[in-house]
């Protein structure tokens, strides 16, 4: 294609800069919109044009990365986040910090709630891409591979939060759900508890719930207990449903002396349910939460729980995602630490 | 302009249909994008073209309403909502219902949080318009007139929720914040309370907070008390800050026997603060909330509060906004009823 016309660099481009979308468009004799389309939706371009453009792309050494960088010049300064739910404030605090950090860098945040439904999340990913989001924040790593393929085709910078998994396909700024729950369970076992119950969120499609369960089981195995003996109830993250779960757990032939809850919301429901049954917490039953939401300090007694650094996670995720969007790097994962907060709902077992 | 060329109707348009964007574009000899620009961003079109297009618009009897309807054919099926905060779940329940109802009609919801900052809200309105939202949901009626002018120029359907004000510029699906608080205060006075305190959200830019204060004052005046004697503290909607406010109120020379809180979040903070001071609630001090969030049932004793029909409000707002977007009507206001929920924090004053 070099025989067609000389490749001119954009007059505005500094000598050493990467080729721009303009350069490719000029070289191919098409509009920049056509070049964009060839790179992002090649099916929508006639083959002859597509070939011409792709030859210019090649001749100029224009790569998808460069394309992403050039398209960044048309940035909308809008970041999308899709969270599983807006209720219960589980994601609220981290998201607020995420938004504040974005705003300090000139970005507006648009949030969508998938209601823990993978189909809804898929629609929302497409909607946010179609609305021109510069980058996306997703929660957790469990989703169909074709979604990741789609996001790659779109050159969309995507970061995961709330779940740090080193080997995952996307970079993540999060914490080790497995390790956090294993540490809590080890602590509970060290107090002498042997009959353990767990009220977990629904694990399907939710890697945080899944890994928290596995963390509990790992600690049980390590402590010489049978992981299969864990009295496990899975339920939506709602106060009312945890109240039902605790009733069911306490109806077991040998009921637990400690119930590990997958979130503070579930622990609050378990606490209320136990108290309604006349069970003294923690005298007769220990209950633990997860998240360290404001809720955990409001109930009586206040919850022993796992502190998740929500604000720090939101802030770090914003910084990392902006670095990705502005093309400075492909996205680096970051693991944040959690720790146990001892309040009023965990003591050694009675008798 | 009829002398320039005959006005042809689009071959696809049924005989009786309104003129389409295509019709205008053909008549003016420009692209549909240019017509759109003339209607939506006339500053970005050279005067000669603009005049040509506006003549076609006029000749075809094409009106901004028709324009809106035609542009609706390019609907993005995306609705934007801007809420003051994502923390504390105040707006979460209503928004979840709003989203579910939108989804049933094929619309995706994108949410932004203004952090109670009018400047941030303004940026977010522009971002959602720029991202192609089909319609917007805003909270409350207090904002600069120029924002309403801008939204009108953009032909953007906008509905307000959480605040029903009949004479307001935008249609609203909400409740009567003034009347709800007046009714609660009347009830408190009927129990014999005479020294009343109030912990309110910050009223600047927040018509809900402002009208709740005025509702309390109206009931005091009606009950023969001096509204100026209301012991009022304004504070952000946070548990911790309400804890400080109750300490300050109880330090008054003649402290209140009942403290009316502008939200459940504030009431929970007041309750914790009072209990930390060794004050028995409701034995020595009555406290009331507003919203009837889950929080109000979780604390001990559970809060007497005002029930706001959050889910119904979200659902109704979605239905109304979709009707507006789909061009069937300009938007009708709807007032939803609130009522007092008597739980454990309000009794007649001691002695």
HADDOCK unambig.tbl for C-alpha pairs under 7 A between the chains (distance, minus, plus):
assign (segid A and resid 86 and name CA) (segid B and resid 92 and name CA) 5.44 0.50 0.50
assign (segid A and resid 86 and name CA) (segid B and resid 96 and name CA) 6.93 0.50 0.50
assign (segid A and resid 87 and name CA) (segid B and resid 89 and name CA) 6.08 0.50 0.50
assign (segid A and resid 87 and name CA) (segid B and resid 92 and name CA) 5.00 0.50 0.50
assign (segid A and resid 87 and name CA) (segid B and resid 93 and name CA) 6.02 0.50 0.50
assign (segid A and resid 88 and name CA) (segid B and resid 89 and name CA) 6.11 0.50 0.50
assign (segid A and resid 89 and name CA) (segid B and resid 87 and name CA) 6.08 0.50 0.50
assign (segid A and resid 89 and name CA) (segid B and resid 88 and name CA) 6.13 0.50 0.50
assign (segid A and resid 89 and name CA) (segid B and resid 89 and name CA) 5.44 0.50 0.50
assign (segid A and resid 92 and name CA) (segid B and resid 86 and name CA) 5.43 0.50 0.50
assign (segid A and resid 92 and name CA) (segid B and resid 87 and name CA) 5.02 0.50 0.50
assign (segid A and resid 93 and name CA) (segid B and resid 87 and name CA) 6.02 0.50 0.50
assign (segid A and resid 96 and name CA) (segid B and resid 86 and name CA) 6.94 0.50 0.50
assign (segid A and resid 108 and name CA) (segid B and resid 124 and name CA) 6.82 0.50 0.50
assign (segid A and resid 109 and name CA) (segid B and resid 112 and name CA) 6.28 0.50 0.50
assign (segid A and resid 110 and name CA) (segid B and resid 110 and name CA) 5.63 0.50 0.50
assign (segid A and resid 110 and name CA) (segid B and resid 111 and name CA) 5.38 0.50 0.50
assign (segid A and resid 110 and name CA) (segid B and resid 112 and name CA) 5.19 0.50 0.50
assign (segid A and resid 111 and name CA) (segid B and resid 110 and name CA) 5.38 0.50 0.50
assign (segid A and resid 111 and name CA) (segid B and resid 111 and name CA) 4.80 0.50 0.50
assign (segid A and resid 111 and name CA) (segid B and resid 112 and name CA) 6.17 0.50 0.50
assign (segid A and resid 112 and name CA) (segid B and resid 109 and name CA) 6.28 0.50 0.50
assign (segid A and resid 112 and name CA) (segid B and resid 110 and name CA) 5.18 0.50 0.50
assign (segid A and resid 112 and name CA) (segid B and resid 111 and name CA) 6.18 0.50 0.50
assign (segid A and resid 124 and name CA) (segid B and resid 108 and name CA) 6.80 0.50 0.50
assign (segid A and resid 131 and name CA) (segid B and resid 131 and name CA) 5.13 0.50 0.50
assign (segid A and resid 131 and name CA) (segid B and resid 132 and name CA) 6.78 0.50 0.50
assign (segid A and resid 132 and name CA) (segid B and resid 131 and name CA) 6.79 0.50 0.50
assign (segid A and resid 298 and name CA) (segid B and resid 299 and name CA) 6.67 0.50 0.50
assign (segid A and resid 299 and name CA) (segid B and resid 298 and name CA) 6.65 0.50 0.50
assign (segid A and resid 299 and name CA) (segid B and resid 299 and name CA) 5.64 0.50 0.50
assign (segid A and resid 300 and name CA) (segid B and resid 300 and name CA) 6.95 0.50 0.50
